[in-house]
Amino acid sequence: MRLRLYHHRDGTRVAYRETGTGPALVLLHSLGLSHREWEPVVEALSTRFRLVLPDLPLHGDSEDRPRHPYTPDWFAEVIAGFCAETAGPRPLVGGHDVGAELLLRAVAGELLAPRRLVLMPNRLHRPDEQRTQRALWRGACKAAAVPGLDRLLARGASVVFRPSVGEKLSATHNPAARDLLRHAFMDVAGNGNRARAWARFARNWPSEPQRELLDAYPAIDAPTLLLWADRDPAHPLRAASEALDLLPDGQLRVLSATGFLMAYDDPVGLARELISFCG
């Protein structure tokens, strides 16, 4: 895969990989991970698409300087600009977890008008199913704004999110998921800049249910695929079923025996569904 850089108008750098030929398909990864979340499906998808895999700001090789606001609206603007630049004005786009939330925000705010939209498990309009864990994470991130704690907390994050956590995120306990976590947190230890930037993100990212999406769903005019896992406790299927009823052109597909890391649990099934819907 070729490594490239997108420079947003405010100077934000987004690193991305691309491979393959055909119509561009942009896939956004989940919170805390990197473009490598999609590694198990790259070969299958790159035979049909020009696959574009960014590292979201604060992740991987992308922007982590604390001078940016890291608000949801800022993220949505950067992602919309990235998609338009790399995949054209009517891109094929998909996202998982926070990546899907960013796409929803960009589409609802009329910053992005995708040709087709794939939403993989995310909280949608419902309360966070892991509120306690997320509150602890948020508190630790905010503490990084305190002088002297930034580097300490950055080192602590690499210890907490050790490679074995990757296996636990996979319903099949795929050992390859260890490398995904190892890569995602490889440059975190001792990175004070990134820790301070994460503190800004944690302060600004909404913790309450995004009920405004209930009004936004009917206005999404792009064909939308809700591609869900059946063993992901963080993102239960009922959220997708509720959203489906409000989408004017939506469909729901469920991959059985998959958890948070769908690409590691069923790469063949995930690639098949993406090709069928986007191809």
N, C-alpha and C positions, 0 to 999 in steps of 0.2 A: 504494500500500500504506500502511496505517495503522501508525504507530510507537507501540508500547506498552511498558510496563515491568512486569516481574514482580519482586516483592520477596520473596526467600526469608526464612525465619524468622530467619536469622542476619544479615540486612541485605544480603545479596548482591543486586545489581541485574542482571537479565537483560533486555536490550533485545531486542524482537522486532517483526517486521512480520507483519501478517496481511491477507489479502484473499480475496475469494470467499465463497460460501455453500455449505452442505452439511455433511457430517461433517468434523470437524477432522482434518487430516493434518499432523503435526509432522515437519519434516526438519532434521536436524542436519548442519552442514557439517564440513569436514575441518580438520586442524591448520593454523593460520596464516592461514586465509581468513576469510570472513564469510558472512552470509546471502546475499550476492550470488552465491555459487557456484550457486544455484538459479535465477538470473534468467532463463536461456533457457527454463525450463519453467514459469514462473509463470503465464503467460497460459493455457496449455493446462490446467494443474491447477486453476486457480481457477474454471474452469467447472464442476468436479465436486466440489470440496472447499473448506472454509474452510482455506486454506493458512496454516500457522503456521511462521514462519522465524526462529528466534532467532539472535542472536550468542552463541556460547558464552562463558563467563567467560574473560577475557584476550584477547578478540577483539572487533573492531568497536566498538560503543557500549556493550558490557557491562562488568561489574565488572573492574577491574584494580588495585584497591588491594592492597598487599602484606600486609595484616593477616590475610588468609585463608590456610588451610593449603595449598590447591591440591593435595591428595592425590587419588588416583583415587576413593577412597570418598566424599570430599567432593564431587567433581564429580558422581558418580553420584547422590548425595542431592539436590543442587541440580537436576539434570536431571529426576529423578523427580518432584520437587515442581513443577517448571515444567510438565511434561507433564500432571500431574493437574489443575493449576490452569487451564491454557489449553485442554485437550482432553478432560478428563473422566477417570474412573477406569479406563476400558478404551480407551485412545487408539489411533489408527492412527499408527505411528511409523516413521521410517526414518532412517538415518544413513550417512555416508561417512567412511572413515578413522577419525580419533579420535572422531568423532561416533558411528560404529557401535560402537566399543569401549566408549564410555560407555553406550550402550543395552544392550549385552551384560552389562556389569557390573551395571547397575541391575536387569535381569531376573534374572540369576543370584543376586543378593543379595535377591531378592523385594521390591525397592523399587518395581518397576514391573511391571504385568501388562497388556501391550498386547493389543488385539484382533487386530491383525496387525502383524508385525515385518518390516521390510525392511532387510537388511544389504547395503550396497554395499561395494566393495573396501576391505578392512582386513586387518591382519596375522592376525586370529583367534588361533589357538593356536600359530602357527608363529614361528620366529625372524624378526627384522627383516631383510628382503632388502637394506636399505641401511644396514647397521650402521655403516659407516665414516662416512658423511655424518651419520647421526643422532648418533654420538658427538661429532663436531665441533660440531654444533649444541648438544648438551647441555653441552659444555664452555664454549662461548661464553655460554650462558644462565647457567650457574653463576657465571661470572666477574662477572656483573652485581651480585652480592651484595657485591662489594668496593667500599668507598666510593670515589667518584670515577670508577668505571668504568661506572656504570649509564647515564648519559646518553650517554657515548661509544659504548657498545655498542648503545644504542637507535638512534643515528644510523647506525651501521654496518649494522644489520639492514635499514634502508630502502635502503641502497646495494646490499647483496648481493641482496636480493629485489626487484630493480627490475622494472618492468612487462614487460620482454622475457622474464622467467622464465615468465610465464603462458603464453605461446605454446608454450614447450617442454614444459609439462605437458599440452598438448593433442595428441592423436595426429594431428589434422588441422591443427595449427598455426593455430588460429582466432585472428585478431588481436584479437577482442573480449575474449579472456582477459587481455590487457594491462590493461584497465580493472579487472578483478577484482583483480589484484595491486596496482595503483595504489590502489584503495580500501582493501584490506586493510592496507596499511602507511602509509596517509595520515597517521595521527596517532601513529606510532611514534617518529619522529625526536625526540630530546630528551626523551622521556617516561621519566623515571627511575623513577617509581612502577611503570609497566608492566614495565620491565626487571627490577626487583627481584622483582616478582610472578612473572615468567617464570623467574627463578632458582629460586624455590621449586618451581614446577611441574616444572622439569627435574630437580631433586633427587629428586622423589617419584614421577615417572611410571616404571612398570616398563620396564626395557630387556631383560629376559630373556623367553623365550617364555612365554606365559600358558597353561601346560599344564593348569591347573585347569579351563579351559573344556571340555576333553575330557570331564570329568565333568558339566559344567553343561549341555551341549547336550541330552542325553536328557531333562532335566527341563523344557525349554522347551515349554510346551503350546500356545503361540500358533502359528498358521500363519505360517511364516517363508519369506521370499523372499530367496535369495542372488542379487543382481542384479550381475553381474560384467562387467568390461571385459576384452577379450582382448589389449590392448596396454599394460598397466600393469605395468612391471617391478617396481614396489614391492610389488604384491599379485598374485602368480601365481595362476592358476586352480586349481592343485592344492590350495591351502588350502581353497577353497570346496568342492571335491569331497570332501575328507576330512571336513569339517564336515557336509556333506549326508548322509553315511552314518549320522551319529549323531543327526540331528534327527528327532523323531517325526513332524513334519508340515512337512517342508521341500521346497522346489523350487529348482532352479537355472536361471537364465536368463542368457545371455551376449549382450552387445551387441557386435557385430563392428565392427572399425575404431574402437574407442574406447580412450582412455588414461585418465590420472588424472582429467581433467576431463570426465567422461562427459556432463554437461549441455551442454557446449560442443561436444563431438564429435558427439553424436546426440541433440539435444533431443526430436525427435519420437519416437524409439525409447524413450528414458527415460520420457517422459510416458506413452506407450502402456503400458509395462510396469507403471508405478505405478497407472494407472487400472484396468488389468485385474485387478491383484492386490488393490488396496485399495477399488476402487469397486463 
